[in-house]
Amino acid sequence: MAEPTSRRDQVEDDLQEKLVEILQPEVEAAATQAAHEEQPPKSTDKDFFHALGGWGALLDIGLPWIAFLVAYAVTDHKLQLSLIIAVGLAAVLAVVRLIRRQALRNVFGGFIGVLISAWVANRTGNAKDFYVPGLLTNLGYGLLYLITVLIRWPLFGVLYGVITQTGTAWRRDPDLLKGFSRATLVFVGLFAIRLIVQVPLYFTGSLNALGIAKIGLGLPFYALAIWLAYAVLRGSMPAEKWAEARDSITHLLRGNKK
């Protein structure tokens, strides 16, 4: 009776080997797919910029201010009409982003800024006061960014720790601390230059020059500051650390988990 049992065991072993051989490609394919799903594809510098909002984000913030300046000149200095046009354009941009199901963080910030500026200018009846909230905002942000660098808690590093859920680990890495400090200082310079140029124009009542300075130091200058901060941050750390930091921020800004 031992011989039939041995043959049966041999047959079962052969069948199992055949089954493993048949299913092996499917198992390997499933394992490969799972590995890709667990590790998001590497991002590029272009992906990083688009995750921040790209050029559309800059337009969302800047177009209402341009509309006010143009409308104020074309309507022969009719303040209320110019304010309505600026606020209306900000609202239209928000609706367009909603319809296209795009991020509203930049539209919302720009809309609130224009709304506050319009309220201030309408209350005082002076068109130049449309720019007062912006001047105060630049002053506040400039001081905040500078203080965070001086106390060795650069704001960009703090934000990095929050969005990557790594807490304060970046402060123990000299490359990251140096990079985030330098990138934060770039924006301190941005706010300082805006104030140096615009404050004298405000106090001398040079409305047209103030509006041109607001536009020139808005979209183009902000884009330049982003590029400089990005270049400084990338140049302050080894390539592998930059790639890891860029990937983490890019995936999280897109709503993916790293």
TIMAR-537315 format. One record per residue (C-alpha): residue in three letters; y, x, z; residue number from 1. Coordinates in steps of 0.5 Angstrom, whole numbers. Last residue first. Layout:
<rs>
{residu ALA; y Y; x X; z Z; num NUM}
...
</rs>
This chain:
<rs>
{residu LYS; y 120; x 9; z 0; num 258}
{residu LYS; y 122; x 2; z 1; num 257}
{residu ASN; y 125; x -2; z -5; num 256}
{residu GLY; y 132; x -6; z -4; num 255}
{residu ARG; y 135; x -2; z -10; num 254}
{residu LEU; y 140; x 1; z -5; num 253}
{residu LEU; y 133; x 3; z -1; num 252}
{residu HIS; y 130; x 7; z -7; num 251}
{residu THR; y 136; x 11; z -9; num 250}
{residu ILE; y 138; x 13; z -2; num 249}
{residu SER; y 130; x 16; z -1; num 248}
{residu ASP; y 130; x 19; z -8; num 247}
{residu ARG; y 137; x 22; z -7; num 246}
{residu ALA; y 135; x 25; z 0; num 245}
{residu GLU; y 128; x 27; z -3; num 244}
{residu ALA; y 131; x 31; z -9; num 243}
{residu TRP; y 136; x 34; z -5; num 242}
{residu LYS; y 131; x 37; z 0; num 241}
{residu GLU; y 127; x 40; z -6; num 240}
{residu ALA; y 133; x 43; z -10; num 239}
{residu PRO; y 135; x 46; z -4; num 238}
{residu MET; y 142; x 44; z 0; num 237}
{residu SER; y 149; x 45; z -1; num 236}
{residu GLY; y 150; x 44; z -9; num 235}
{residu ARG; y 147; x 37; z -9; num 234}
{residu LEU; y 152; x 35; z -3; num 233}
{residu VAL; y 158; x 38; z -7; num 232}
{residu ALA; y 156; x 35; z -14; num 231}
{residu TYR; y 155; x 28; z -11; num 230}
{residu ALA; y 162; x 29; z -7; num 229}
{residu LEU; y 165; x 31; z -13; num 228}
{residu TRP; y 162; x 26; z -18; num 227}
{residu ILE; y 164; x 20; z -13; num 226}
{residu ALA; y 171; x 23; z -12; num 225}
{residu LEU; y 172; x 23; z -19; num 224}
{residu ALA; y 170; x 16; z -20; num 223}
{residu TYR; y 175; x 14; z -14; num 222}
{residu PHE; y 180; x 18; z -18; num 221}
{residu PRO; y 179; x 14; z -25; num 220}
{residu LEU; y 178; x 7; z -21; num 219}
{residu GLY; y 184; x 8; z -16; num 218}
{residu LEU; y 189; x 14; z -16; num 217}
{residu GLY; y 191; x 12; z -23; num 216}
{residu ILE; y 191; x 5; z -22; num 215}
{residu LYS; y 195; x 5; z -15; num 214}
{residu ALA; y 199; x 11; z -18; num 213}
{residu ILE; y 201; x 6; z -24; num 212}
{residu GLY; y 203; x 0; z -19; num 211}
{residu LEU; y 207; x 5; z -15; num 210}
{residu ALA; y 211; x 8; z -21; num 209}
{residu ASN; y 212; x 0; z -23; num 208}
{residu LEU; y 214; x -1; z -16; num 207}
{residu SER; y 219; x 4; z -14; num 206}
{residu GLY; y 222; x 1; z -8; num 205}
{residu THR; y 223; x 8; z -5; num 204}
{residu PHE; y 219; x 7; z 1; num 203}
{residu TYR; y 213; x 5; z -3; num 202}
{residu LEU; y 214; x 11; z -8; num 201}
{residu PRO; y 214; x 16; z -2; num 200}
{residu VAL; y 208; x 13; z 1; num 199}
{residu GLN; y 204; x 13; z -6; num 198}
{residu VAL; y 203; x 20; z -8; num 197}
{residu ILE; y 202; x 23; z -1; num 196}
{residu LEU; y 198; x 17; z 1; num 195}
{residu ARG; y 193; x 17; z -5; num 194}
{residu ILE; y 192; x 25; z -4; num 193}
{residu ALA; y 190; x 24; z 3; num 192}
{residu PHE; y 185; x 18; z 2; num 191}
{residu LEU; y 181; x 23; z -4; num 190}
{residu GLY; y 182; x 29; z 1; num 189}
{residu VAL; y 178; x 25; z 6; num 188}
{residu PHE; y 173; x 23; z 1; num 187}
{residu VAL; y 172; x 30; z -1; num 186}
{residu LEU; y 171; x 32; z 7; num 185}
{residu THR; y 165; x 27; z 7; num 184}
{residu ALA; y 161; x 31; z 2; num 183}
{residu ARG; y 163; x 37; z 5; num 182}
{residu SER; y 160; x 34; z 12; num 181}
{residu PHE; y 154; x 31; z 9; num 180}
{residu GLY; y 152; x 38; z 5; num 179}
{residu LYS; y 153; x 42; z 12; num 178}
{residu LEU; y 149; x 37; z 16; num 177}
{residu LEU; y 144; x 37; z 11; num 176}
{residu ASP; y 143; x 44; z 10; num 175}
{residu PRO; y 143; x 46; z 17; num 174}
{residu ASP; y 137; x 41; z 19; num 173}
{residu ARG; y 138; x 38; z 26; num 172}
{residu ARG; y 143; x 33; z 24; num 171}
{residu TRP; y 139; x 30; z 19; num 170}
{residu ALA; y 134; x 28; z 24; num 169}
{residu THR; y 139; x 23; z 27; num 168}
{residu GLY; y 136; x 16; z 25; num 167}
{residu THR; y 131; x 17; z 20; num 166}
{residu GLN; y 131; x 10; z 18; num 165}
{residu THR; y 133; x 12; z 11; num 164}
{residu ILE; y 139; x 7; z 11; num 163}
{residu VAL; y 141; x 9; z 18; num 162}
{residu GLY; y 140; x 16; z 17; num 161}
{residu TYR; y 144; x 17; z 11; num 160}
{residu LEU; y 150; x 12; z 13; num 159}
{residu VAL; y 150; x 17; z 19; num 158}
{residu GLY; y 150; x 23; z 15; num 157}
{residu PHE; y 156; x 20; z 10; num 156}
{residu LEU; y 160; x 19; z 16; num 155}
{residu PRO; y 160; x 26; z 18; num 154}
{residu TRP; y 158; x 27; z 26; num 153}
{residu ARG; y 160; x 34; z 27; num 152}
{residu ILE; y 166; x 32; z 32; num 151}
{residu LEU; y 171; x 34; z 26; num 150}
{residu VAL; y 167; x 31; z 21; num 149}
{residu THR; y 167; x 24; z 24; num 148}
{residu ILE; y 174; x 25; z 25; num 147}
{residu LEU; y 176; x 26; z 18; num 146}
{residu TYR; y 172; x 20; z 16; num 145}
{residu LEU; y 176; x 16; z 21; num 144}
{residu LEU; y 183; x 19; z 19; num 143}
{residu GLY; y 182; x 18; z 12; num 142}
{residu TYR; y 179; x 11; z 12; num 141}
{residu GLY; y 185; x 8; z 17; num 140}
{residu LEU; y 190; x 12; z 12; num 139}
{residu ASN; y 187; x 9; z 6; num 138}
{residu THR; y 186; x 2; z 9; num 137}
{residu LEU; y 194; x 2; z 11; num 136}
{residu LEU; y 196; x 4; z 4; num 135}
{residu GLY; y 191; x -1; z 1; num 134}
{residu PRO; y 194; x -7; z 6; num 133}
{residu VAL; y 201; x -5; z 4; num 132}
{residu TYR; y 200; x -5; z -4; num 131}
{residu PHE; y 202; x -12; z -5; num 130}
{residu ASP; y 208; x -11; z 0; num 129}
{residu LYS; y 211; x -8; z -7; num 128}
{residu ALA; y 212; x -15; z -9; num 127}
{residu ASN; y 217; x -17; z -3; num 126}
{residu GLY; y 216; x -25; z -1; num 125}
{residu THR; y 214; x -22; z 6; num 124}
{residu ARG; y 209; x -28; z 6; num 123}
{residu ASN; y 207; x -28; z -1; num 122}
{residu ALA; y 206; x -20; z -1; num 121}
{residu VAL; y 202; x -20; z 5; num 120}
{residu TRP; y 197; x -26; z 3; num 119}
{residu ALA; y 196; x -23; z -4; num 118}
{residu SER; y 194; x -16; z -1; num 117}
{residu ILE; y 189; x -20; z 4; num 116}
{residu LEU; y 186; x -24; z -2; num 115}
{residu VAL; y 186; x -17; z -6; num 114}
{residu GLY; y 182; x -13; z -1; num 113}
{residu ILE; y 178; x -19; z 0; num 112}
{residu PHE; y 176; x -20; z -7; num 111}
{residu GLY; y 175; x -12; z -8; num 110}
{residu GLY; y 170; x -12; z -2; num 109}
{residu PHE; y 166; x -18; z -5; num 108}
{residu VAL; y 166; x -15; z -12; num 107}
{residu ASN; y 163; x -9; z -9; num 106}
{residu ARG; y 158; x -12; z -5; num 105}
{residu LEU; y 156; x -17; z -10; num 104}
{residu ALA; y 150; x -14; z -13; num 103}
{residu GLN; y 148; x -18; z -19; num 102}
{residu ARG; y 145; x -25; z -20; num 101}
{residu ARG; y 148; x -25; z -27; num 100}
{residu ILE; y 151; x -32; z -25; num 99}
{residu LEU; y 153; x -29; z -18; num 98}
{residu ARG; y 156; x -23; z -22; num 97}
{residu VAL; y 160; x -27; z -26; num 96}
{residu VAL; y 162; x -32; z -21; num 95}
{residu ALA; y 165; x -26; z -17; num 94}
{residu LEU; y 168; x -23; z -23; num 93}
{residu VAL; y 172; x -30; z -24; num 92}
{residu ALA; y 174; x -30; z -16; num 91}
{residu ALA; y 177; x -23; z -17; num 90}
{residu LEU; y 181; x -25; z -24; num 89}
{residu GLY; y 183; x -31; z -20; num 88}
{residu VAL; y 186; x -27; z -14; num 87}
{residu ALA; y 190; x -23; z -19; num 86}
{residu ILE; y 192; x -29; z -23; num 85}
{residu ILE; y 195; x -32; z -17; num 84}
{residu LEU; y 198; x -26; z -15; num 83}
{residu SER; y 202; x -25; z -21; num 82}
{residu LEU; y 204; x -33; z -21; num 81}
{residu GLN; y 207; x -32; z -14; num 80}
{residu LEU; y 211; x -26; z -16; num 79}
{residu LYS; y 214; x -28; z -22; num 78}
{residu HIS; y 217; x -21; z -24; num 77}
{residu ASP; y 219; x -22; z -31; num 76}
{residu THR; y 212; x -26; z -33; num 75}
{residu VAL; y 210; x -19; z -37; num 74}
{residu ALA; y 211; x -14; z -31; num 73}
{residu TYR; y 208; x -18; z -26; num 72}
{residu ALA; y 202; x -20; z -30; num 71}
{residu VAL; y 201; x -13; z -32; num 70}
{residu LEU; y 201; x -10; z -25; num 69}
{residu PHE; y 197; x -16; z -22; num 68}
{residu ALA; y 192; x -15; z -27; num 67}
{residu ILE; y 191; x -8; z -26; num 66}
{residu TRP; y 190; x -10; z -18; num 65}
{residu PRO; y 185; x -15; z -20; num 64}
{residu LEU; y 181; x -10; z -25; num 63}
{residu GLY; y 180; x -4; z -20; num 62}
{residu ILE; y 174; x -6; z -15; num 61}
{residu ASP; y 170; x -10; z -20; num 60}
{residu LEU; y 171; x -5; z -25; num 59}
{residu LEU; y 169; x 1; z -20; num 58}
{residu ALA; y 162; x -3; z -19; num 57}
{residu GLY; y 161; x -4; z -26; num 56}
{residu TRP; y 162; x 4; z -27; num 55}
{residu GLY; y 155; x 5; z -23; num 54}
{residu GLY; y 154; x 0; z -17; num 53}
{residu LEU; y 151; x 6; z -12; num 52}
{residu ALA; y 144; x 5; z -15; num 51}
{residu HIS; y 147; x 6; z -22; num 50}
{residu PHE; y 149; x 13; z -20; num 49}
{residu PHE; y 142; x 15; z -16; num 48}
{residu ASP; y 139; x 12; z -23; num 47}
{residu LYS; y 143; x 17; z -27; num 46}
{residu ASP; y 141; x 23; z -22; num 45}
{residu THR; y 134; x 21; z -23; num 44}
{residu SER; y 129; x 18; z -19; num 43}
{residu LYS; y 122; x 20; z -18; num 42}
{residu PRO; y 117; x 14; z -18; num 41}
{residu PRO; y 115; x 10; z -12; num 40}
{residu GLN; y 109; x 12; z -8; num 39}
{residu GLU; y 105; x 7; z -5; num 38}
{residu GLU; y 104; x 3; z -12; num 37}
{residu HIS; y 103; x 10; z -16; num 36}
{residu ALA; y 97; x 11; z -11; num 35}
{residu ALA; y 94; x 4; z -11; num 34}
{residu GLN; y 94; x 5; z -19; num 33}
{residu THR; y 90; x 11; z -19; num 32}
{residu ALA; y 85; x 8; z -14; num 31}
{residu ALA; y 84; x 2; z -18; num 30}
{residu ALA; y 83; x 6; z -24; num 29}
{residu GLU; y 78; x 11; z -20; num 28}
{residu VAL; y 74; x 5; z -18; num 27}
{residu GLU; y 74; x 2; z -25; num 26}
{residu PRO; y 72; x 8; z -28; num 25}
{residu GLN; y 66; x 9; z -23; num 24}
{residu LEU; y 63; x 2; z -24; num 23}
{residu ILE; y 58; x 3; z -29; num 22}
{residu GLU; y 56; x 10; z -26; num 21}
{residu VAL; y 56; x 7; z -19; num 20}
{residu LEU; y 51; x 1; z -21; num 19}
{residu LYS; y 47; x 6; z -25; num 18}
{residu GLU; y 46; x 10; z -19; num 17}
{residu GLN; y 44; x 4; z -15; num 16}
{residu LEU; y 39; x 1; z -20; num 15}
{residu ASP; y 36; x 8; z -20; num 14}
{residu ASP; y 35; x 8; z -12; num 13}
{residu GLU; y 33; x 1; z -12; num 12}
{residu VAL; y 27; x 3; z -17; num 11}
{residu GLN; y 25; x 9; z -13; num 10}
{residu ASP; y 25; x 5; z -7; num 9}
{residu ARG; y 20; x 0; z -11; num 8}
{residu ARG; y 16; x 6; z -13; num 7}
{residu SER; y 15; x 8; z -6; num 6}
{residu THR; y 13; x 1; z -3; num 5}
{residu PRO; y 8; x 1; z -9; num 4}
{residu GLU; y 5; x 7; z -7; num 3}
{residu ALA; y 5; x 6; z 1; num 2}
{residu MET; y 0; x 0; z 0; num 1}
</rs>
